[in-house]
Every structure is written in structure tokens, then in C-alpha cells.
Amino acid sequence: MPEFELIDRIRARAAVRDDVILGIGDDAALLQVPPGRHLVVAMDTLNTGVHFPRDTAAADIGWKALAVNLSDLAAMGAEPAWCTLSLSLPESDEDWVDGFLDGFLALAAGHRVALVGGDTTRGPLSVCVTVHGFVEPGRALRRDAARVGDAVWISGTLGDAAAALALLDAAAPVPPPLRERLDRPQPRVGLGRSLAGIAHACIDVSDGLLADLDHVCAASGVGMRIALDALPASEALREACDATARAAFQAVGGDDYELAFSAPADADAAVLAAASAAGVAASRIGEVVTGERVRVFDAGGTEWQPPRRGYAHFDG
């Protein structure tokens, strides 16, 4: 399938929105930003063998490529609108492309995201997505707004995706609920929108809870105390591993794409109401304190030493 036939195939399936003046097919897209809103832009690249196992189904790659980007918008409290897609393929495989679009566009439809342009090229399998969204002035959730005395919260559960990857690496059977969390993370867009005006700082958990909360601490000039036994775990994770392994998966494993955020200590009811409205669980896991980074304590008050802080692409 020649390149322009591939582009036409993608364009034929892409949804449209009234604020897309000109979408796929020209040198650039023309888009109408609503008056009185800020434009929020995020971009992530996914490479085979790094961000997804080599045996991952095309539809799951498509889903995840968009999901991790929507998660960044969720962490800013933004409403998604548009996206672009850069797709590098070793060969032009119609069935693979159709499968990829099945996953990508299914998630896009669920969040009213219009695919408005991008690029296709020959090369190692790699997917780069840029998403655009809107947020009201002054209501964006940022990393630099955590305050001493805030409570620290996490959405959903932690550790499932990391456990799935570890089992795959060990050539062990992976329980379907864990593989689902690895292949099809759920961007917490609704929760991010609901937290605007309640939460102070927010970040999505991609590289591991401790590593990502360290970013919030550095940006805000604070420290955090996290209770290890307060980290929420799914039943599938509890059944798949012992408490020691579970703690590591939850605290430093990454790939969860849950929202970690701080909110006033007296805002528990508002946080729980926002989470309930978004259909997502939320757990209070610690507090913001004076200091410079995240420290974790077990139920007995002893500081827990993680095996690492989280994932880093360029660590040896």
C-alpha cells in the first residue's frame, strides 16, 4: 500500500469536529481554539520493545499510543480535542494498520478526539502522538503547586502493568486483568477535569509513583511522606505476587497512568465526590511536608527503601 493510500485509509476513518477547519490532507491543519480557553499540548513517543512488548496486538498499540497522551492532558485538568499521529512502519501492512486504527480511534471516539494530521514513514515500528486540549484560565493542574500540609492522593490502583511486564519477561503466565492494564491503560480525563479547583498539584504516573512524585516535589519545593500500606492494589495483583514484590511494583513499577495529586487536607469529601463523579476510586496515601523528595514508610513507621526510584530511559 503506497504512502498516500495509507494516508487516505487513515483519513477515511478519522472523526471530525466542528472546530476542525481543515484536517488530514494538507500541509497543516487549521483548528479553532475556543475563546477564553488556554490550549494544552502534550506529546509522547512509543517504541517497540521499550513502551510495549514486541508481541503486542496492533489494536492495543493504537489504544496505548493515544491513552498515554490523553493521560498527560488529564494530569493538567484539560479537555481533549485534537491529535496528530506520526507512524513509522517497517512495511505497509494493511491488516496491521486497520488493527492499529481500531484501537486508536475507539479511544479517540470515547473522548471526542479528532485526528487532524500527522506523518507516515518507513522505519522501525514507532508511534508518536501529539494531543491538544483546552483548559479554563487559572484552572490548569500543575506540578509546581503542591503545598506543605496537603494530602497526597492516587487514583485507581498501582502496580498491575509493572507486574504484567515482569511476568512476561520471566516467560510466566500473565493474568488477563494485569495484561489489560499494561496494554490498555485508562486515561483519567474525567477525574482530571473534576479535580480542577480542588487539587493543587497533579502528575500522571508513567515512570513509577516515587519518580513522578519526585518531579512534583522538585517543582514545588516540598517533600512528601507516603504510607506504603496505603497504596491501593487490585485483587489480581494481590493474587499474582507476594507483599514484597507487590510493594515494588506499586511504588516504582510505572506504566499505571493513574493520577497522583495533592489537595488541601480538609478537602477529602470534595476529592472523593470528584472521583465518584468520574467513576474512579481515589486513595489518600500521604502528605506534603517540608523537604526535597518523597520518603516512604511502612506500617511500623520504618522508612522503606525502594529498589530504585522508577524508570529512566537513559540510565545505564
C-alpha positions in Angstrom: 0.0 0.0 0.0 1.7 3.3 -1.1 2.0 6.1 1.4 -0.8 8.3 0.1 -3.2 5.3 0.0 -2.2 4.7 3.6 -3.0 8.3 4.5 -6.3 8.1 2.7 -7.1 5.0 4.6 -6.5 6.8 7.9 -8.4 9.9 6.8 -11.5 7.9 5.8 -11.8 6.6 9.4 -10.9 9.7 11.3 -13.7 11.5 13.1 -14.4 15.2 12.6 -15.3 18.1 14.9 -16.9 21.5 14.2 -13.7 23.2 15.4 -11.6 21.4 12.8 -11.5 23.9 9.9 -9.1 21.8 7.8 -7.9 18.3 8.8 -5.9 15.5 7.2 -4.7 16.0 3.7 -3.0 19.4 3.5 0.4 20.6 4.7 -1.0 21.5 8.1 -4.3 21.5 10.0 -6.5 24.6 10.7 -8.1 24.5 14.1 -10.3 26.9 16.0 -9.4 27.3 19.7 -12.5 28.4 21.7 -12.4 31.9 23.0 -11.4 32.3 26.6 -9.6 28.9 26.8 -5.9 28.0 27.0 -4.5 25.5 24.6 -2.8 22.5 26.3 -0.4 20.4 24.2 1.4 17.1 25.0 3.4 14.6 23.0 4.7 11.1 23.7 6.6 8.6 21.5 6.2 4.8 21.9 8.8 2.4 20.6 8.6 -1.3 20.2 10.4 -3.2 22.9 10.5 -0.1 25.1 6.9 1.0 25.6 5.2 -2.2 24.6 6.2 -5.8 24.2 7.0 -7.0 20.7 4.0 -9.4 20.7 1.5 -6.6 21.5 -1.6 -6.6 19.2 -1.8 -3.7 16.8 -5.1 -2.6 18.3 -3.6 -2.4 21.8 -0.6 -0.4 20.4 -3.1 2.0 18.9 -5.0 2.3 22.1 -2.0 2.8 24.3 -0.3 5.4 21.9 -3.3 7.7 22.4 -4.0 6.8 26.0 -0.6 7.8 27.4 -1.0 11.2 25.7 -4.6 11.7 27.0 -3.2 10.9 30.4 -0.9 13.9 30.2 -4.0 16.1 29.4 -5.8 14.5 32.3 -2.9 15.5 34.6 -3.4 19.1 33.5 -7.1 19.0 34.0 -7.7 19.6 30.3 -10.5 18.7 28.0 -9.1 16.7 24.9 -9.9 18.0 21.4 -7.5 17.0 18.7 -4.4 14.9 18.0 -1.8 14.2 15.3 -0.2 10.9 14.6 3.3 10.1 13.3 3.6 6.5 12.4 6.9 4.7 11.4 6.3 1.2 10.0 8.8 -1.4 8.8 6.4 -2.2 6.0 3.0 -1.2 4.7 0.7 -3.8 6.3 -3.0 -3.1 5.7 -4.2 -5.5 8.3 -1.8 -4.1 10.9 -2.8 -0.5 10.1 -6.5 -1.4 10.3 -6.0 -3.1 13.7 -4.0 -0.1 15.0 -6.7 2.3 13.9 -9.4 0.0 15.6 -7.7 0.6 19.0 -6.6 4.2 18.4 -9.9 5.5 17.1 -12.0 3.6 19.6 -10.3 5.5 22.4 -10.4 8.8 20.4 -14.2 8.4 19.9 -14.7 7.9 23.7 -13.1 11.2 24.4 -14.3 13.1 21.3 -10.8 13.5 19.9 -10.3 14.2 16.2 -7.3 13.0 14.4 -6.3 16.1 12.3 -2.9 15.2 10.7 0.5 13.6 11.1 3.1 11.7 9.1 3.9 8.2 7.9 7.3 6.9 7.1 9.2 3.6 6.7 11.4 2.6 9.6 11.4 0.6 12.9 8.0 0.5 14.5 7.5 3.7 16.4 4.4 5.8 17.2 4.4 9.5 18.1 1.2 11.2 19.1 0.6 14.9 19.9 -2.6 15.8 21.7 -4.3 19.2 22.1 -6.9 20.2 24.6 -8.4 23.1 26.4 -8.5 24.4 29.9 -10.0 27.4 31.5 -7.5 30.2 32.5 -6.2 29.6 36.0 -7.6 26.1 36.3 -4.8 24.0 34.9 -3.3 21.5 37.3 0.5 21.9 37.5 3.4 20.1 39.1 4.6 23.3 40.9 1.6 23.9 43.1 1.9 21.3 46.0 1.8 22.9 49.4 3.0 21.8 52.8 0.1 20.3 54.7 -1.6 19.0 51.5 -2.8 15.4 51.4 -1.4 13.2 48.7 -3.8 11.0 46.6 -3.7 8.4 43.9 -6.4 7.3 41.5 -7.3 3.7 40.8 -4.7 1.0 41.7 -1.0 0.7 41.3 1.4 -2.0 40.1 -0.7 -4.1 37.7 1.2 -3.0 34.5 4.6 -3.5 36.0 3.7 -6.9 37.3 2.4 -7.9 33.9 5.7 -6.8 32.3 7.8 -8.7 34.9 5.8 -11.9 34.3 6.2 -11.5 30.5 10.0 -11.0 31.0 10.1 -14.2 33.1 8.0 -16.1 30.4 5.4 -16.8 33.1 1.6 -16.7 32.5 0.1 -13.3 32.9 -3.4 -13.0 34.4 -5.7 -11.2 31.9 -6.5 -8.3 34.2 -2.8 -7.4 34.6 -2.2 -7.7 30.9 -5.2 -5.5 30.2 -3.7 -2.7 32.4 -0.4 -3.0 30.5 -1.9 -2.9 27.1 -4.9 -0.6 27.5 -4.4 2.0 30.3 -7.4 4.1 31.1 -6.6 7.9 30.9 -8.3 9.6 33.8 -9.6 12.5 31.8 -12.8 12.8 33.7 -11.1 12.9 37.1 -8.6 15.5 35.9 -11.4 17.7 34.8 -13.3 17.2 38.1 -10.2 18.0 40.2 -9.8 21.5 38.7 -10.4 23.9 41.6 -9.9 21.2 44.2 -6.4 19.7 43.7 -3.3 21.8 43.9 -0.7 19.8 42.0 -1.1 16.8 39.8 1.0 14.4 37.6 0.3 11.1 35.8 2.2 8.0 36.9 4.1 6.8 33.9 7.7 6.1 35.2 6.7 5.0 38.7 5.0 6.6 41.7 8.1 7.7 43.5 9.9 9.0 40.4 6.9 11.0 39.3 6.1 12.4 42.8 9.8 13.4 43.0 9.1 15.6 40.0 6.2 17.3 41.9 8.5 17.8 44.9 11.2 19.3 42.8 8.8 21.7 41.0 7.0 22.7 44.2 10.0 22.9 46.6 8.5 20.4 49.0 8.8 16.8 50.3 6.3 14.0 50.7 5.7 11.2 53.2 3.9 8.2 51.7 2.4 5.3 53.6 3.4 2.1 51.9 0.4 0.2 53.2 -2.0 2.9 51.9 -1.0 2.2 48.2 -4.1 0.6 46.6 -3.7 -2.8 44.9 -6.0 -4.7 42.7 -7.2 -8.2 43.6 -5.3 -9.5 40.6 -2.1 -8.1 41.8 -2.5 -9.4 45.3 -3.1 -12.9 43.9 -0.2 -12.7 41.5 2.7 -11.8 43.8 3.8 -11.6 47.5 3.8 -8.4 49.6 7.5 -7.6 48.9 7.1 -7.8 45.1 3.8 -6.0 45.2 5.3 -3.0 47.1 8.0 -2.6 44.5 5.6 -2.9 41.6 3.3 -0.3 43.2 5.9 2.2 44.3 8.4 2.2 41.4 7.0 0.0 38.6 5.4 2.6 36.4 3.1 2.3 33.3 0.0 2.8 35.5 -1.2 6.2 34.0 -3.1 6.9 37.2 -3.2 10.5 38.6 -1.2 11.3 41.6 -2.2 14.7 43.1 -2.1 16.9 46.2 -5.2 18.6 47.7 -5.9 20.5 50.9 -6.0 18.3 54.0 -9.6 19.3 54.6 -10.8 18.5 51.0 -11.3 14.8 51.4 -15.0 15.0 50.8 -14.6 17.1 47.7 -11.9 14.8 46.3 -14.0 11.7 46.9 -17.0 13.3 45.3 -14.9 14.3 42.2 -13.6 10.7 42.0 -17.1 9.3 42.3 -18.4 11.6 39.6 -15.6 10.4 37.3 -16.3 6.7 38.1 -12.8 6.2 39.6 -11.6 5.2 43.0 -9.2 7.6 44.9 -7.0 6.8 47.8 -5.3 9.1 50.3 -1.7 7.8 50.5 0.3 10.5 52.3 1.0 14.1 53.0 3.2 17.0 51.7 5.9 18.0 54.1 9.0 20.2 54.2 11.9 18.6 52.4 13.1 17.8 48.9 11.8 14.4 47.9 9.5 11.5 48.5 10.0 9.2 51.5 8.0 6.0 52.1 7.2 4.5 55.5 5.8 1.1 56.4 3.1 0.4 58.9 5.5 0.3 61.7 6.9 3.8 60.9 10.2 2.5 59.4 11.4 4.1 56.3 11.1 1.7 53.3 14.0 1.6 50.9 12.8 1.1 47.3 14.9 -1.0 44.9 15.0 2.1 42.6 13.1 5.4 42.2 11.4 4.4 38.9 12.1 4.1 35.2 14.6 6.3 33.4 15.2 6.0 29.7 18.9 6.9 29.7 20.1 5.2 32.9 22.8 2.7 32.1 
